[in-house]
Amino acid sequence: MRPGPRNLITDVPGLLVGNATDHRLKSGVSVVLAERPVVAAVHVMGGAPGTRETDLLGPDRLVQAVDAVVLSGGSAFGLDAASGVADVLGRQGRGFAVGTARVPIVPGAILFDLLNGGRKDWLVNPYRRLGEEAMAAAAAEFALGSAGAGTGAMTADVKGGLGSASAVLESGFVLGALVAVNALGSVLADGGPQFLAAPFEFGDEFGGLGPGTFRRPGWEPDLPHAPEPGMATTIAVLATDARLSRAEATRLAVAAHDGMARAILPSHTPYDGDLVFVLATGERPLADPARDVLRLGHAAAACLARAIARGVHAAESAPDDPRPAWRQRFLEHS
């Protein structure tokens, strides 16, 4: 297994990513756009999710493919970002055909970034606009760290961020992950600078610092205030070029959550809305379904763990941030 040429989710052919970032708001939107409808699934492990159109992603549902997936800041306000994406897709004539009408299928998930020092005194919800801006920016290359849905994200001890990574398996299958890391827990081993995801790192993609030591299995996050449901969340999209059924894609989403648990301690808490979407473009058929799905699941977990660390590693500090960025804390003061 090795990273793809970009080490981004867009190494999966047929996918683009667009970010819209509002630094005054300290929030933003990221959209994963499929060039044609793709099989999609979701699995939720956190106790406080905020979602749009996830019920239709069950294996028994009528609509089996989606046009795009949206990750957004803004808590419940951010759910409107998917409306902006759907507006653009509608103008392009895309969507599920119902007679002569077309209905764009755009699931989404949100994270809580309303207390991060940004200006939230809007008169009109800005997230629909940010969804449209993210669509306009969709491309193969995109920014990580304090960008898109990761703009104002936080973790227990440093800023969160938008991360991505990819993997090419020996079988030829390509996987990619996109994640907005806004966790109640920490991504650092014993306070850092090393990352919990270090055993899965390729080269120096998030610093090349090695695993360091981890001596605190009973560690609890040092929270500045009592947690409340919905105040944290790590939301991710895992994509592959494998030809998967909706049921197989759902199992891949379940397996990918292992990567979240390896990279964030603790994860999947009652206060996080942790979830993973899966997109399967279907370009490469399974040669051995049982073995291929097993290997894809293991690779998905490792890929997501790497993407989480990359997002935090790339984040940058901004005025009035409640937490320092990893770079500020460990590079500027070293």
C-alpha positions in Angstrom: 0.0 0.0 0.0 1.2 3.5 -0.9 -0.2 7.0 -1.2 -1.6 8.1 -4.5 0.1 10.9 -6.5 -1.7 13.8 -4.7 -2.2 12.0 -1.4 -5.8 13.4 -1.5 -9.2 11.9 -1.8 -9.2 13.2 -5.4 -6.8 10.4 -6.3 -10.0 8.4 -6.7 -10.9 9.1 -10.3 -14.1 11.0 -10.9 -14.1 13.0 -7.7 -13.4 16.7 -7.1 -13.3 18.7 -3.8 -14.3 22.3 -3.3 -13.6 24.4 -0.2 -15.3 27.7 0.8 -13.6 29.5 3.7 -14.9 32.5 5.6 -12.1 33.6 8.0 -14.3 36.3 9.6 -16.9 33.7 10.4 -14.1 31.2 11.2 -16.1 28.5 9.5 -16.5 27.0 6.0 -17.8 24.3 3.8 -16.2 21.4 1.9 -18.0 19.5 -0.9 -17.0 16.2 -2.5 -18.4 16.3 -6.0 -18.9 13.2 -8.1 -18.6 13.7 -11.9 -21.5 11.2 -12.1 -23.8 9.7 -9.5 -22.0 7.2 -7.2 -23.0 4.6 -4.7 -23.0 6.1 -1.2 -23.4 4.9 2.4 -23.0 6.2 5.9 -22.3 5.0 9.4 -22.7 7.1 12.5 -20.8 6.3 15.7 -21.0 9.6 17.7 -23.8 10.4 20.1 -24.6 13.8 18.7 -24.7 13.9 14.9 -26.1 16.6 12.7 -27.0 15.3 9.2 -29.0 15.8 6.1 -30.4 13.0 3.9 -28.6 10.2 5.7 -31.7 8.1 6.0 -31.8 7.6 2.3 -28.4 5.9 2.4 -29.6 2.7 3.9 -29.1 -0.5 1.7 -32.9 -0.9 1.4 -33.6 2.6 0.1 -34.9 3.4 -3.4 -32.2 5.9 -4.4 -28.8 4.2 -4.5 -26.5 6.9 -5.8 -25.7 10.5 -4.8 -24.3 13.5 -6.7 -22.2 15.1 -3.9 -21.5 15.0 -0.2 -21.2 18.1 2.0 -19.1 18.6 5.2 -19.8 21.9 6.9 -19.2 24.0 10.0 -22.0 26.0 11.6 -23.8 23.3 13.6 -27.4 23.1 12.5 -27.1 26.3 10.5 -24.5 24.5 8.3 -27.0 22.0 7.0 -28.1 24.7 4.6 -24.8 24.4 2.8 -26.1 21.3 1.0 -29.0 23.4 -0.3 -26.5 25.7 -2.0 -24.8 22.7 -3.5 -28.1 21.3 -4.7 -29.0 24.6 -6.2 -25.9 24.5 -8.4 -26.4 20.9 -9.4 -30.0 21.6 -10.2 -29.0 24.4 -12.6 -26.6 21.9 -14.2 -29.5 19.5 -14.8 -28.2 16.9 -12.5 -30.2 14.8 -10.0 -32.5 11.8 -9.6 -35.0 11.7 -12.4 -38.7 11.9 -11.3 -40.7 12.3 -14.5 -39.4 15.4 -16.1 -38.0 16.7 -12.8 -34.4 16.3 -11.5 -33.7 16.1 -7.8 -30.0 16.5 -6.8 -29.2 14.0 -4.0 -26.8 15.7 -1.6 -26.3 14.2 1.9 -24.4 16.3 4.4 -23.1 16.5 7.9 -22.1 19.4 10.2 -19.7 20.1 13.0 -20.0 22.6 15.9 -17.8 25.7 15.5 -20.0 28.4 17.0 -17.8 29.2 20.0 -14.4 29.5 18.2 -14.0 33.3 18.2 -15.5 33.9 14.8 -18.2 36.4 14.1 -21.6 34.6 14.2 -23.8 37.7 14.1 -25.2 37.1 10.6 -28.6 38.4 9.6 -28.9 35.8 6.8 -27.6 32.2 7.2 -24.3 32.3 5.2 -24.0 28.5 4.6 -26.1 28.3 1.5 -23.8 30.9 -0.1 -20.7 29.0 1.1 -22.1 25.8 -0.4 -22.4 27.5 -3.8 -18.9 28.9 -3.4 -17.5 25.4 -2.6 -19.1 24.1 -5.7 -17.5 26.8 -7.8 -14.1 25.9 -6.3 -14.3 22.1 -7.0 -11.0 20.8 -8.3 -8.5 18.0 -8.0 -6.2 20.1 -5.8 -7.5 21.8 -2.6 -6.2 23.2 0.7 -5.8 21.3 3.9 -5.8 22.6 7.5 -7.7 25.8 8.3 -9.8 25.6 5.1 -13.3 24.6 4.2 -15.2 22.7 6.9 -12.0 22.6 9.0 -11.6 26.3 9.1 -12.6 26.8 12.7 -12.3 23.3 14.0 -10.8 22.4 17.4 -9.6 19.4 19.3 -8.9 19.0 23.0 -5.5 20.7 22.9 -4.8 22.2 19.5 -6.8 23.4 16.5 -8.4 20.9 14.3 -8.6 21.1 10.5 -9.4 19.6 7.2 -7.3 16.6 6.3 -7.1 14.2 3.4 -5.0 11.2 2.4 -5.1 8.4 -0.2 -3.9 4.9 -0.6 -3.3 2.6 -3.6 -3.5 -1.1 -2.7 -1.4 -3.9 -4.2 -4.6 -5.1 -5.9 -4.8 -1.7 -7.7 -7.9 -0.3 -5.8 -7.6 3.3 -4.9 -8.9 4.8 -1.6 -9.1 8.3 -0.4 -10.3 10.1 2.8 -11.5 13.7 3.5 -12.1 14.6 7.1 -13.0 17.7 9.2 -11.4 17.1 12.6 -13.3 18.9 15.4 -13.0 16.4 18.2 -13.7 16.4 21.9 -10.6 14.2 22.3 -6.9 14.7 21.3 -4.9 13.5 18.3 -1.6 13.8 20.1 0.4 11.1 21.9 1.1 12.2 25.5 0.5 15.9 24.6 2.5 15.8 21.4 4.2 16.8 19.2 3.8 13.2 18.0 0.5 12.0 16.6 -1.5 9.0 17.7 -1.8 8.1 14.0 2.0 8.0 13.6 2.2 4.2 13.1 0.3 4.6 9.8 2.3 7.6 8.4 4.0 7.5 5.0 7.2 9.5 5.0 6.8 12.9 6.6 3.2 13.5 5.5 2.4 14.9 9.0 5.9 15.7 10.2 7.6 12.4 10.2 8.1 12.6 14.0 7.6 8.9 14.7 5.2 7.4 17.3 6.9 8.8 20.4 5.6 7.2 23.6 2.1 6.8 24.9 2.0 6.0 28.6 -1.5 7.3 29.6 -4.1 4.6 28.7 -6.5 6.2 31.3 -5.9 9.7 30.1 -8.9 12.1 30.1 -9.2 15.3 28.0 -8.5 18.5 29.9 -11.7 20.3 28.9 -12.0 24.1 29.5 -15.7 23.7 30.2 -18.2 20.9 30.7 -19.0 19.2 27.4 -22.5 19.5 26.0 -23.9 17.2 23.3 -23.1 18.5 19.8 -20.1 20.6 20.7 -17.6 18.4 18.9 -17.6 16.2 15.8 -15.3 14.5 13.3 -17.0 14.0 10.0 -15.4 12.2 7.1 -15.9 11.0 3.5 -14.1 7.8 2.5 -14.1 7.1 -1.3 -12.9 4.2 -3.5 -12.9 3.2 -7.1 -14.1 -0.3 -6.1 -17.5 -1.5 -7.4 -19.4 -1.9 -4.2 -23.0 -2.5 -3.3 -24.7 -0.2 -0.9 -24.4 -2.9 1.8 -20.6 -3.4 1.1 -20.1 0.4 1.2 -21.8 0.5 4.6 -19.4 -2.2 5.9 -16.5 -0.1 4.6 -17.9 2.9 6.5 -18.0 0.8 9.7 -14.4 -0.3 9.2 -13.2 3.2 8.5 -14.3 4.3 12.0 -11.4 2.2 13.3 -9.1 4.8 11.9 -10.9 7.5 13.8 -10.5 5.6 17.0 -6.8 5.1 16.3 -6.2 8.7 15.6 -8.4 10.4 18.3 -8.6 9.7 22.0 -11.3 9.4 23.0 -13.5 9.2 19.9 -17.2 8.4 19.3 -18.2 10.0 22.6 -21.7 11.0 23.5 -20.7 14.6 22.7 -19.3 14.0 19.3 -21.3 13.5 16.1 -18.7 11.3 14.5 -19.7 9.7 11.2 -18.2 8.4 8.0 -19.7 8.6 4.5 -18.5 6.2 1.8 -18.6 6.9 -1.9 -17.9 4.0 -4.4 -17.4 5.1 -8.0 -17.5 1.5 -9.3 -14.7 1.8 -11.8 -12.9 -1.4 -10.7 -14.9 -4.6 -10.0 -14.1 -6.8 -7.1 -12.0 -9.9 -8.1 -12.6 -11.7 -4.8 -15.4 -10.0 -2.9 -14.7 -11.4 0.5 -11.0 -10.7 0.5 -11.3 -7.4 -1.3 -13.9 -5.9 1.1 -11.7 -7.1 4.0 -8.6 -5.4 2.6 -10.4 -2.3 1.6 -11.7 -2.0 5.2 -8.3 -2.2 6.7 -6.9 0.3 4.2 -9.8 2.6 4.8 -9.1 2.8 8.6 -5.4 3.5 8.0 -6.1 6.1 5.4 -8.6 7.9 7.6 -6.2 7.9 10.6 -3.5 9.6 8.3 -6.0 12.1 7.0 -7.0 13.1 10.6 -3.3 13.8 11.5 -2.7 15.7 8.3 -5.6 18.0 8.9 -4.4 19.0 12.4 -0.7 19.2 11.2 -1.7 21.7 8.5 -3.9 24.0 10.6 -2.8 27.6 11.1 -3.5 29.9 14.0 -5.8 32.9 13.7 -6.6 35.8 16.1 -8.8 34.9 19.0 -8.5 31.2 18.5 -9.4 29.2 21.7 -6.5 26.8 20.9 -3.1 27.2 19.3 -2.5 25.4 16.0 -0.1 22.4 16.1 2.4 24.4 14.1 2.3 27.4 16.5 2.6 25.2 19.6 5.4 22.9 18.4 7.3 24.6 15.6 7.3 28.3 16.4 8.1 27.6 20.1 10.7 24.9 19.5 
